[in-house]
Amino acid sequence: MKRAEKEKWIEEIQEAMTKCKSGIMTEYLGMKNADLTLLRRKLGESGIDYMVVKNTLARFAADNANKGFLKESLNGPMAIAFGYRDEVEPAKVLSEFMDASETRLQIKGGFIGDQLLTAEDVKTLATIPSREVLIAQVLGAMQGPISGFVNVCAAPMRGLVTVLQARADKLEGK
């Protein structure tokens, strides 16, 4: 590989490391090409880039992207899934793919921002509900006390209206 090509690869990896919200490092050794293509397609549908990286070039990119803590994790045949929209999504898609297929894909670790994740951390991350579900759960939890408060505030008025209606009905002879 020529120096210009190496510099281009370093820039691409550095840009992905800088822009992504999370990255999941995988070992793809022993995977069939068809499985790797299917994985890339599934990740691409979710807006996740999957790059097979040369460790030496990835180490330079990590230094340039101020992610030097990744250098020790970059060893062996490796590909990195870069998630740009959601921190959890790459872990979820990879985990679902591994469960659905019988590939030899292994999760080696990952990172969110400036925090290094172990393989176990990534597996735990994959079990977290999506952002939309978490927001719905928070809003649902907030709605309960608010509707209770509204009911408590409206109860005296409702009681008064009920008493007045009963009195009006009595006077009308109903």
PENORUR-V46810 format. One record per residue. RES is the residue in one small letter. PSI is psi in whole degrees, -180 to 180 (NA if undefined). NEAR is the number of other C-alpha atoms within 12 Angstrom. D_LAST is the distance of its C-alpha to the last C-alpha in Angstrom with 2 decimals. Layout:
BEGIN
{{RES	PSI	NEAR	D_LAST} {RES	PSI	NEAR	D_LAST}}
END
This chain:
BEGIN
{{m	133	10	96.71} {k	160	8	97.91} {r	-41	10	97.06} {a	-40	10	94.97} {e	-43	12	92.87} {k	-43	20	92.38} {e	-38	19	91.29} {k	-44	18	88.80} {w	-43	26	87.34} {i	-44	29	87.15} {e	-42	23	85.29} {e	-45	27	82.77} {i	-42	37	82.11} {q	-44	28	81.94} {e	-43	24	79.44} {a	-43	31	77.24} {m	-35	40	77.47} {t	-43	27	76.60} {k	-25	22	73.64} {c	153	33	72.01} {k	-31	29	69.21} {s	157	36	70.59} {g	137	48	73.51} {i	123	53	74.04} {m	129	43	77.65} {t	155	39	78.43} {e	120	32	81.52} {y	6	31	81.85} {l	130	19	85.15} {g	-2	16	85.29} {m	144	23	82.48} {k	152	16	83.17} {n	-37	14	83.23} {a	-40	13	80.44} {d	-40	22	78.19} {l	-40	29	79.04} {t	-43	16	78.20} {l	-43	22	74.85} {l	-45	34	74.10} {r	-40	28	75.01} {r	-46	19	72.72} {k	-43	26	69.72} {l	-41	30	70.37} {g	-36	22	70.87} {e	-27	16	67.49} {s	7	24	65.95} {g	27	21	68.15} {i	130	34	70.49} {d	139	37	74.26} {y	111	38	76.49} {m	127	34	80.07} {v	126	27	83.02} {v	149	32	85.00} {k	131	23	88.52} {n	-42	28	88.34} {t	-45	24	91.01} {l	-38	28	89.33} {a	-34	41	85.91} {r	-43	28	87.39} {f	-43	29	88.71} {a	-40	32	85.32} {a	-43	32	83.56} {d	-46	23	85.95} {n	-29	24	85.37} {a	11	26	81.56} {n	38	19	81.68} {k	48	32	80.69} {g	-22	23	83.89} {f	-15	24	82.02} {l	-17	35	81.84} {k	-39	25	85.62} {e	-25	19	86.06} {s	-14	31	83.42} {l	86	32	85.10} {n	151	22	87.46} {g	175	20	87.96} {p	121	25	86.71} {m	146	31	83.53} {a	148	36	80.80} {i	131	42	78.02} {a	118	47	74.49} {f	118	43	73.34} {g	128	37	69.57} {y	-23	28	68.61} {r	-41	19	64.80} {d	140	28	63.65} {e	-30	31	65.53} {v	-28	37	64.21} {e	-46	39	64.56} {p	-41	47	68.32} {a	-41	46	68.06} {k	-48	33	65.15} {v	-44	38	66.90} {l	-43	50	70.19} {s	-44	33	68.55} {e	-41	21	66.66} {f	-43	26	69.91} {m	-37	26	71.84} {d	-39	16	69.26} {a	-26	15	69.08} {s	166	18	72.84} {e	57	16	75.85} {t	170	25	77.78} {r	17	20	79.94} {l	133	30	78.14} {q	139	31	77.95} {i	125	38	76.10} {k	-23	33	78.57} {g	-164	35	76.36} {g	-169	47	74.85} {f	148	39	73.84} {i	116	34	70.89} {g	-118	27	72.10} {d	21	20	74.82} {q	127	21	73.81} {l	137	26	75.77} {l	143	26	73.87} {t	174	23	75.34} {a	-38	25	74.70} {e	-39	19	72.21} {d	-41	22	70.38} {v	-42	35	70.12} {k	-39	28	68.74} {t	-41	19	66.11} {l	-37	30	65.33} {a	-20	28	64.75} {t	-9	19	61.92} {i	136	21	59.91} {p	160	19	56.93} {s	166	21	57.33} {r	-42	16	56.47} {e	-41	14	53.35} {v	-43	12	52.03} {l	-41	14	52.81} {i	-42	13	51.02} {a	-39	14	47.93} {q	-42	15	48.04} {v	-45	14	48.35} {l	-38	14	45.49} {g	-41	14	43.30} {a	-33	14	44.24} {m	-31	14	43.47} {q	-35	14	40.07} {g	-57	14	38.69} {p	-34	14	38.97} {i	-45	14	37.79} {s	-34	14	34.54} {g	-42	14	34.04} {f	-43	13	34.64} {v	-42	15	32.12} {n	-42	15	29.43} {v	-42	14	30.34} {c	-34	13	30.25} {a	-17	14	26.87} {a	-48	14	25.17} {p	-39	13	24.56} {m	-42	14	23.10} {r	-42	15	20.80} {g	-44	15	19.72} {l	-44	13	19.08} {v	-40	14	17.02} {t	-43	14	14.86} {v	-46	14	14.46} {l	-40	14	13.75} {q	-42	15	11.07} {a	-41	15	9.37} {r	-41	14	10.05} {a	-41	13	8.85} {d	-39	12	5.31} {k	-42	11	5.79} {l	-31	10	7.67} {e	-12	9	5.71} {g	25	8	3.77} {k	NA	9	0.00}}
END
